[in-house]
């Protein structure tokens, strides 16, 4: 504690800037465990780069497509989990509408 206080008093920064955060996040990706629902998503979909080569779907529509492919292994409570997972997929664009969040995806 004393060392940290001395460092702060000397004016050393106590936070990571955006560049340092990006480097840390990139390094940590190698240790990331992919959830089963994210694995299912990535088997069927991938992020689309533009609306012309993809389609906007809500999490519930994506869930229905995954449920058709993978069956009862996906639970109803998984829709919320899927929505959280979709927010964290790198390169997956989304837009807010009055009905909810839609994700720009392309089927494999």
Secondary structure as UniProt FT lines:
FT   HELIX           2..9
FT   TURN            10..11
FT   HELIX           18..28
FT   HELIX           29..31
FT   HELIX           36..44
FT   STRAND          45..47
FT   HELIX           51..53
FT   STRAND          55..58
FT   HELIX           59..70
FT   HELIX           71..73
FT   TURN            76..77
FT   HELIX           78..87
FT   TURN            90..91
FT   STRAND          94..97
FT   TURN            98..99
FT   STRAND          100..107
//
